[in-house]
Structure formats: structure tokens, C-alpha cells
Amino acid sequence: MKILPLASNSYLLETPEGPLLVDSGAPWENARLLRLLDELKPAALFLTHHHLDHVGGARLLWERYKLLVYAHPLDIPFVGGRKRRPPFPPVLLLGDWIANSARPLPQEALTAPLEGDRVMGWEVVHLPGHTLGQIGLLKDGILLAGDALRVGKDGPVVPADMVNADSAEARRTVGKIARLDVREIYVGHGPKTNPQAVRALAQRLGA
């Protein structure tokens, strides 16, 4: 697994079916994304959720490679441009423009996996709260958790309420992760964490 340091962490996974890219950075990082891929052609793109800093390179990669793009059904309306994302930052007009500056994907580019489905050998895990359709990938004790957690110097935390679609659901998702059989948890922002730290967070949250 290779980590691509963009506005959020992207992950390049080697699979028998070819490279699987998890998330694609922000729209203004497209040139950097291509440099980090180093001419490697992804076979597919898996979007953990619809936020700008995770989907910004999706349209470019689809146009260039005609790859398959995976996103949860609840997030596809945002990825496809049929719904607008909430403003971020929460500033009138500017926040709406920034949050929705990623070019949408056409419907034919998108495939909608559900909890328990397999994508190129990885199991899909629904991790709602940050967005209602956030999904992660699980295999061999490794969980790619998107923004279900953020990891800083004091360990994992739940993302701030202002960036969550449903913060109560986000806290329940921490409990769900704590009950998974994992040994390493990789996130969109920050370094990897471990199940012991997540279980401690879940206990503090009552999740």
C-alpha cells in the first residue's frame, strides 16, 4: 500500500485486478496527483465520501483512464452533481463555491457498492456520519476508514460537528469500528491508528 499525501490521504492498493486508488485529493491538486501516481494507471477509484478534498481528481482520472469509480448510493448524487454539498467553510457564497468546485462525474462512471460487497478483494464497510454514504475498505486486519476518524498528536477523534452530516451517527460509527477485527486503521487526515486507541475513544463517547 502506498500513501499519496494530498489535501487528504489517498491510498494506492495493489490488487490482482490492478491498482485500486482510494480517494483523489482536491481539485487544485490534479497535477500533483498525476505526479504521485508516477504514470501508474489505476484500474479503479474508490471514493470514501463525497467531500471536495477526496473527490477532486475523480473527473480527471475518469476522463484520462475511463476507470470505474465506486461511491456509496447516498453520496453519488453529490459526486454526480445532482445535489450540492453543504458550504465549507460556512461563509456565504464563497463556502458554497469552494465545496462544489469539484467537477461532477457522469452517471455511467459510477458504481454503487453496499456494506459487505467486495471491491477488488476488499470488503466494503459503511461508516456513516461524516457523510451519510461514507464507506471504507477492510482486508486482512487493515481498515481504510476515510474521515470516520481524524488522527492527531493525541490520537483518534471524531471530526468536528460542523463538518459532519450527522454527528450522532458519526459517534456510533466509532463504536462500529471499535468492534471490527482490525489491527491497523488508516484515515483521511493524519497517520494510522490502532484498535486500542479507537476502543478507548468509543468508550469515552459511550459508543
PAMIPA-637575 format. One record per residue (C-alpha): residue in three letters; z, x, y. Coordinates in Angstrom, 3 decimals. Each point is the difference from the previous one (the first is absolute). Layout:
// residues N
+------+----------+----------+----------+
| rest |        z |        x |        y |
+------+----------+----------+----------+
|  ALA |        Z |        X |        Y |
...
+------+----------+----------+----------+
***
This chain:
// residues 207
+------+----------+----------+----------+
| rest |        z |        x |        y |
+------+----------+----------+----------+
|  MET |    0.000 |    0.000 |    0.000 |
|  LYS |   -0.991 |    1.294 |    3.420 |
|  ILE |    1.704 |   -1.197 |    3.197 |
|  LEU |   -2.241 |   -0.408 |    3.056 |
|  PRO |    2.159 |    0.195 |    3.166 |
|  LEU |   -1.459 |   -2.578 |    2.377 |
|  ALA |    1.727 |   -2.532 |    2.302 |
|  SER |    1.446 |   -1.184 |   -3.289 |
|  ASN |    0.002 |    1.879 |   -3.280 |
|  SER |   -3.119 |   -0.571 |   -2.061 |
|  TYR |   -0.067 |    0.984 |   -3.656 |
|  LEU |   -2.909 |    1.215 |   -2.087 |
|  LEU |    0.505 |   -0.704 |   -3.699 |
|  GLU |   -2.073 |    1.507 |   -2.782 |
|  THR |   -0.877 |   -2.588 |   -2.643 |
|  PRO |   -2.405 |   -0.028 |   -2.971 |
|  GLU |   -2.195 |   -2.324 |    2.067 |
|  GLY |   -0.117 |    2.353 |    2.977 |
|  PRO |    2.112 |    0.613 |    3.118 |
|  LEU |    2.032 |   -2.956 |    1.284 |
|  LEU |    0.971 |    0.180 |    3.681 |
|  VAL |    3.124 |   -1.898 |    1.053 |
|  ASP |   -0.191 |   -0.979 |    3.702 |
|  SER |   -2.335 |    1.482 |    2.590 |
|  GLY |    1.834 |    0.850 |    3.229 |
|  ALA |   -0.645 |   -1.338 |    3.500 |
|  PRO |   -3.438 |   -0.732 |    1.526 |
|  TRP |    0.113 |    3.028 |    2.314 |
|  GLU |    0.529 |    2.336 |   -2.992 |
|  ASN |   -3.259 |   -0.616 |   -1.841 |
|  ALA |   -1.352 |    3.513 |    0.557 |
|  ARG |    3.297 |    1.515 |   -1.161 |
|  LEU |    0.010 |   -2.256 |   -3.060 |
|  LEU |   -3.422 |    1.280 |   -1.035 |
|  ARG |    1.105 |    3.613 |    0.517 |
|  LEU |    3.085 |   -0.550 |   -2.154 |
|  LEU |   -2.103 |   -1.573 |   -2.734 |
|  ASP |   -2.048 |    3.231 |    0.125 |
|  GLU |   -3.256 |   -1.607 |   -1.152 |
|  LEU |    1.754 |   -1.672 |   -2.937 |
|  LYS |   -1.392 |   -3.487 |   -0.496 |
|  PRO |    2.713 |   -2.573 |   -0.818 |
|  ALA |   -0.925 |   -2.461 |   -2.720 |
|  ALA |    2.196 |   -2.692 |    1.557 |
|  LEU |    2.414 |   -0.664 |    2.866 |
|  PHE |    3.336 |   -1.770 |   -0.499 |
|  LEU |    1.573 |   -1.465 |    3.146 |
|  THR |    3.761 |   -0.452 |   -0.221 |
|  HIS |   -0.064 |   -2.385 |    2.970 |
|  HIS |   -2.092 |   -1.055 |    2.976 |
|  HIS |    1.631 |    1.960 |    2.838 |
|  LEU |   -2.188 |    2.093 |    2.273 |
|  ASP |    1.349 |    3.402 |   -1.060 |
|  HIS |   -0.829 |   -0.690 |   -3.654 |
|  VAL |   -3.424 |   -1.683 |    0.189 |
|  GLY |   -1.646 |    1.908 |    2.860 |
|  GLY |   -2.450 |    1.949 |   -2.155 |
|  ALA |   -0.831 |   -2.790 |   -2.434 |
|  ARG |   -3.209 |   -1.185 |    1.662 |
|  LEU |   -1.304 |    3.559 |    0.406 |
|  LEU |    0.634 |    0.808 |   -3.668 |
|  TRP |   -1.601 |   -3.239 |   -1.148 |
|  GLU |   -3.096 |    0.612 |    2.135 |
|  ARG |   -0.296 |    3.589 |   -1.195 |
|  TYR |    0.768 |   -0.430 |   -3.712 |
|  LYS |   -0.252 |   -3.755 |   -0.696 |
|  LEU |    3.279 |    0.375 |   -1.862 |
|  LEU |    2.157 |   -2.846 |   -1.246 |
|  VAL |    2.924 |   -0.859 |    2.310 |
|  TYR |    3.154 |   -1.571 |   -1.434 |
|  ALA |    2.319 |   -2.133 |    2.164 |
|  HIS |    2.407 |   -2.836 |   -0.757 |
|  PRO |   -1.340 |   -3.550 |    0.558 |
|  LEU |    2.609 |   -0.652 |    2.716 |
|  ASP |   -1.137 |    3.064 |    1.968 |
|  ILE |   -3.760 |   -0.371 |   -0.499 |
|  PRO |   -0.408 |   -2.433 |    2.952 |
|  PHE |    1.285 |    2.763 |    2.311 |
|  VAL |   -1.996 |    2.786 |   -1.662 |
|  GLY |   -3.114 |   -2.178 |    0.163 |
|  GLY |    0.510 |   -1.004 |    3.636 |
|  ARG |    0.568 |   -3.713 |   -0.607 |
|  LYS |    3.576 |    0.215 |    1.316 |
|  ARG |    1.372 |    2.126 |    2.822 |
|  ARG |    2.918 |    2.331 |   -0.566 |
|  PRO |    3.156 |   -0.504 |    2.084 |
|  PRO |   -0.059 |    2.120 |    3.180 |
|  PHE |    1.346 |    3.540 |   -0.362 |
|  PRO |    1.480 |    1.343 |    2.122 |
|  PRO |    1.211 |   -3.438 |    1.202 |
|  VAL |   -1.677 |    0.348 |    3.399 |
|  LEU |   -2.181 |   -2.798 |    1.368 |
|  LEU |   -3.736 |    0.565 |   -0.662 |
|  LEU |    0.343 |    3.739 |   -0.708 |
|  GLY |    2.048 |   -0.538 |   -3.150 |
|  ASP |   -2.467 |   -2.561 |   -1.329 |
|  TRP |   -2.941 |    2.318 |    0.690 |
|  ILE |    1.624 |    2.991 |   -1.702 |
|  ALA |    1.212 |   -1.945 |   -3.048 |
|  ASN |   -3.469 |   -1.455 |   -0.577 |
|  SER |   -2.134 |    3.041 |    0.822 |
|  ALA |   -0.861 |    0.817 |   -3.624 |
|  ARG |   -3.483 |   -1.178 |   -0.953 |
|  PRO |    0.218 |   -2.837 |   -2.543 |
|  LEU |   -1.410 |    0.195 |   -3.492 |
|  PRO |   -2.562 |   -2.478 |   -1.341 |
|  GLN |    1.193 |   -2.330 |   -2.730 |
|  GLU |   -2.297 |    1.565 |   -2.594 |
|  ALA |    1.841 |    3.316 |    0.376 |
|  LEU |    3.374 |   -1.456 |   -0.954 |
|  THR |    1.708 |   -0.585 |   -3.330 |
|  ALA |    3.377 |   -1.739 |   -0.123 |
|  PRO |    2.430 |    1.303 |   -2.648 |
|  LEU |    3.223 |   -1.826 |   -0.811 |
|  GLU |    3.390 |    1.085 |   -1.312 |
|  GLY |   -0.364 |    1.499 |   -3.465 |
|  ASP |   -3.733 |    0.682 |    0.261 |
|  ARG |   -1.203 |    3.521 |   -0.700 |
|  VAL |   -2.108 |    2.030 |    2.411 |
|  MET |   -1.515 |    3.131 |   -1.546 |
|  GLY |    2.970 |    0.439 |   -2.322 |
|  TRP |    2.728 |   -0.854 |    2.556 |
|  GLU |    2.055 |   -3.210 |   -0.044 |
|  VAL |   -0.024 |   -2.144 |    3.142 |
|  VAL |    3.451 |   -0.915 |    1.359 |
|  HIS |    0.395 |   -2.670 |    2.695 |
|  LEU |    2.359 |    1.301 |    2.739 |
|  PRO |    0.042 |   -2.741 |    2.663 |
|  GLY |    1.873 |    0.014 |    3.276 |
|  HIS |   -1.586 |    2.633 |    2.222 |
|  THR |   -3.094 |   -2.125 |   -0.495 |
|  LEU |   -0.065 |   -2.977 |   -2.330 |
|  GLY |   -2.718 |    1.605 |   -2.092 |
|  GLN |    1.295 |    3.552 |   -0.210 |
|  ILE |   -0.627 |    1.574 |   -3.406 |
|  GLY |    0.810 |    3.304 |   -1.650 |
|  LEU |   -1.048 |    1.923 |   -3.086 |
|  LEU |    2.176 |    1.025 |   -2.952 |
|  LYS |   -0.705 |    2.433 |   -2.827 |
|  ASP |    2.074 |    2.389 |   -2.112 |
|  GLY |    3.114 |   -0.404 |    2.145 |
|  ILE |   -1.835 |    0.529 |    3.294 |
|  LEU |   -0.133 |   -2.814 |    2.567 |
|  LEU |   -2.236 |    0.014 |    3.062 |
|  ALA |    1.878 |   -2.490 |    2.180 |
|  GLY |   -1.957 |   -0.200 |    3.262 |
|  ASP |    2.329 |   -0.987 |    2.844 |
|  ALA |    2.529 |   -1.827 |   -2.175 |
|  LEU |    2.243 |    2.939 |    0.935 |
|  ARG |   -0.002 |    2.631 |    2.704 |
|  VAL |    1.595 |    3.338 |   -0.784 |
|  GLY |    1.679 |    2.164 |    2.636 |
|  LYS |    2.646 |    2.715 |    0.098 |
|  ASP |    2.661 |   -2.500 |   -1.099 |
|  GLY |   -2.040 |   -1.337 |   -2.903 |
|  PRO |   -1.858 |   -3.287 |   -0.517 |
|  VAL |    0.342 |   -2.980 |    2.343 |
|  VAL |   -1.653 |   -3.388 |    0.403 |
|  PRO |   -2.640 |   -0.044 |    2.760 |
|  ALA |    1.223 |   -1.470 |    3.295 |
|  ASP |   -0.072 |   -3.785 |    0.347 |
|  MET |   -2.616 |    0.163 |    2.771 |
|  VAL |   -2.614 |    1.426 |   -2.380 |
|  ASN |    0.707 |   -2.315 |   -2.951 |
|  ALA |   -1.608 |   -3.324 |   -0.796 |
|  ASP |    3.223 |   -1.099 |   -1.732 |
|  SER |    3.019 |    2.312 |    0.187 |
|  ALA |    2.064 |   -2.016 |   -2.481 |
|  GLU |   -2.834 |    0.371 |   -2.500 |
|  ALA |   -0.221 |    3.716 |    0.836 |
|  ARG |    3.675 |    0.408 |   -0.923 |
|  ARG |   -0.532 |   -1.859 |   -3.270 |
|  THR |   -2.861 |    2.367 |   -0.747 |
|  VAL |    2.400 |    2.947 |    0.297 |
|  GLY |    2.037 |   -1.619 |   -2.764 |
|  LYS |   -3.133 |   -0.436 |   -2.076 |
|  ILE |   -0.883 |    3.688 |    0.361 |
|  ALA |    3.574 |    0.961 |   -0.893 |
|  ARG |   -0.387 |   -1.835 |   -3.321 |
|  LEU |   -3.287 |    1.645 |   -0.958 |
|  ASP |   -0.098 |    2.804 |   -2.557 |
|  VAL |   -1.120 |    2.773 |    2.353 |
|  ARG |    0.903 |    3.614 |    0.692 |
|  GLU |   -1.976 |    0.694 |    3.201 |
|  ILE |   -0.903 |   -2.347 |    2.857 |
|  TYR |   -2.713 |    0.927 |    2.492 |
|  VAL |   -0.253 |   -1.847 |    3.313 |
|  GLY |   -2.317 |   -0.434 |    2.958 |
|  HIS |    2.314 |    1.734 |    2.465 |
|  GLY |    2.169 |    2.921 |   -0.990 |
|  PRO |    0.511 |    2.090 |   -3.131 |
|  LYS |    0.514 |   -1.306 |   -3.505 |
|  THR |    3.363 |   -1.449 |   -0.979 |
|  ASN |    1.841 |   -0.684 |   -3.246 |
|  PRO |    1.348 |   -3.098 |   -1.768 |
|  GLN |    3.631 |    0.970 |    0.579 |
|  ALA |   -0.491 |   -0.089 |    3.774 |
|  VAL |   -1.838 |   -3.321 |   -0.221 |
|  ARG |    2.704 |   -1.531 |   -2.171 |
|  ALA |    2.608 |    1.097 |    2.546 |
|  LEU |   -2.051 |   -1.640 |    2.781 |
|  ALA |   -0.384 |   -3.192 |   -2.034 |
|  GLN |    3.747 |   -0.126 |   -0.534 |
|  ARG |    0.654 |    0.365 |    3.744 |
|  LEU |   -2.492 |   -2.791 |    0.680 |
|  GLY |    1.397 |   -2.259 |   -2.703 |
|  ALA |   -3.443 |   -0.025 |   -1.571 |
+------+----------+----------+----------+
***
